[in-house]
């Protein structure tokens, strides 16, 4: 018998008060995402922010109850220490923005599909909301989103927590054209 996928419902709501937020981050991301998460946390009295980066060049070997994972490279010929450099860079970037702000924060290095990885972290820490930025400006980001899809959209369709999307680039309405008009 196939078990039905749990659906959003009042009984599955996570009260905002007293619960953390999970924030999706990527290297070089504008500070606006972290600062929006900080503002949200202060406004609702969140006990912590959990920043998660999902490395798509790695896969999950084991998931832990605290939201962290043991991971390995998809390509076994890849140098295995590259992820530690990325983790350190992200930590330094977040520390520069959030150091001494009064809201505890944690950086969790994840692996695999970002939507699944962030959902795992949100479940583990019982987050009230997921916060992600929109795609970065530029052609490469648009191409990646075309093939991989939007993390915010995947999250909104595949788990029950609200998703707060932080705009990082906008297009003037007068410049909007249908795809067939380009």
C-alpha positions in Angstrom: 0.0 0.0 0.0 1.3 3.4 -1.0 1.4 5.8 2.0 0.0 9.3 1.1 2.2 12.3 1.2 1.4 14.4 4.3 -0.4 17.6 3.3 -0.3 21.0 4.8 -2.9 21.3 7.6 -3.6 23.2 10.8 -2.4 20.3 12.8 1.0 20.4 11.0 1.6 24.2 11.6 4.7 25.1 13.4 4.0 28.1 15.7 6.2 31.0 14.8 6.9 32.0 18.4 9.8 30.1 19.9 10.8 28.3 16.7 13.9 29.0 14.5 14.1 29.8 10.8 16.1 27.8 8.2 17.8 30.0 5.7 19.2 28.8 2.4 22.5 30.3 1.5 25.1 30.1 -1.3 28.6 31.4 -1.5 28.7 35.1 -2.6 25.0 35.6 -2.0 24.0 39.2 -1.2 23.8 40.0 2.5 20.2 40.9 2.0 19.1 37.3 2.6 20.9 37.0 5.9 19.8 40.4 7.1 16.1 39.7 6.1 16.3 36.5 8.1 17.8 38.4 11.1 15.0 41.0 10.9 12.4 38.2 10.8 14.1 36.4 13.8 14.2 39.6 15.9 10.6 40.5 15.0 9.2 37.1 16.1 11.7 36.3 18.9 13.1 33.3 17.1 15.6 31.5 19.3 18.1 30.9 16.4 18.7 31.0 12.7 20.0 27.9 10.9 21.8 28.7 7.6 22.0 25.8 5.3 24.1 25.3 2.2 23.4 22.3 0.0 26.4 21.3 -2.0 25.0 19.7 -5.2 28.4 18.2 -6.0 28.0 15.9 -3.0 25.5 13.3 -1.9 24.1 12.4 1.5 25.5 9.3 3.1 23.7 9.7 6.4 21.2 12.2 7.9 21.5 13.1 11.6 18.7 14.1 14.0 20.3 17.6 14.5 19.8 18.4 10.7 23.5 17.8 9.8 24.6 15.1 7.3 27.5 13.0 6.5 28.3 13.5 2.9 30.6 12.4 0.1 31.6 13.7 -3.3 29.5 12.4 -6.3 32.8 12.2 -8.3 35.2 10.0 -6.2 38.1 11.5 -8.1 37.4 15.0 -6.7 39.6 16.4 -3.9 37.5 15.8 -0.8 38.7 19.0 1.1 37.1 21.5 -1.2 33.9 21.4 0.8 35.8 22.6 3.9 37.0 25.7 2.1 33.4 26.5 1.0 32.1 26.0 4.5 34.8 28.3 5.9 34.1 31.0 3.3 30.3 30.8 4.0 31.0 31.0 7.8 33.2 34.0 7.4 30.7 35.7 5.1 27.9 35.1 7.6 30.1 36.1 10.6 30.9 39.4 8.9 27.2 40.2 8.5 25.8 38.6 11.7 28.7 38.7 14.2 27.4 40.1 17.5 23.8 40.7 16.5 22.3 38.9 19.5 20.5 36.2 17.6 22.3 32.8 17.7 23.0 31.4 14.3 24.4 28.2 13.0 25.8 27.2 9.6 25.0 23.6 8.5 26.8 22.1 5.4 24.3 19.9 3.5 24.5 17.9 0.4 22.3 17.1 -2.6 19.2 18.8 -3.8 18.8 22.1 -2.0 15.1 21.8 -1.5 15.4 18.4 0.1 18.4 19.3 2.1 16.7 22.4 3.5 13.5 20.5 4.3 15.6 17.9 6.2 17.2 20.7 8.2 13.8 22.4 8.9 12.3 19.2 10.1 15.2 18.5 12.4 15.2 21.9 14.1 11.4 22.3 13.9 11.7 25.5 12.0 8.7 27.8 11.6 9.7 29.1 8.2 12.2 28.6 5.4 13.9 31.8 4.0 15.6 31.7 0.6 16.7 34.3 -1.9 15.6 34.5 -5.5 18.0 33.5 -8.2 21.0 35.6 -8.7 21.0 38.0 -11.6 22.8 36.9 -14.8 22.5 34.4 -17.6 24.3 31.5 -15.9 21.8 31.6 -12.9 18.9 31.7 -15.3 20.2 28.7 -17.2 20.8 26.8 -13.9 17.3 27.6 -12.7 15.9 26.4 -16.1 17.5 23.0 -15.6 17.3 22.6 -11.8 14.2 24.7 -11.1 13.6 27.3 -8.5 14.5 26.3 -4.9 11.7 28.5 -3.5 9.1 26.9 -5.8 10.3 23.3 -5.0 10.1 24.1 -1.3 6.6 25.6 -1.6 5.4 22.5 -3.4 7.1 19.8 -1.4 6.9 20.6 2.3 4.4 22.2 4.7 6.3 25.2 6.1 5.8 28.7 4.8 8.6 29.9 2.4 9.8 33.5 2.6 11.4 34.5 -0.6 13.8 37.5 -0.6 14.0 39.2 -4.0 17.6 39.8 -5.1 16.9 41.1 -8.6 13.7 42.5 -10.1 12.6 43.2 -13.6 10.6 46.4 -14.4 7.0 45.5 -15.4 7.3 47.4 -18.6 10.2 45.1 -19.7 8.2 42.0 -19.1 7.6 40.0 -22.2 6.2 36.5 -22.8 8.8 33.9 -23.6 7.6 33.7 -27.2 8.1 37.4 -27.6 11.8 37.3 -26.9 
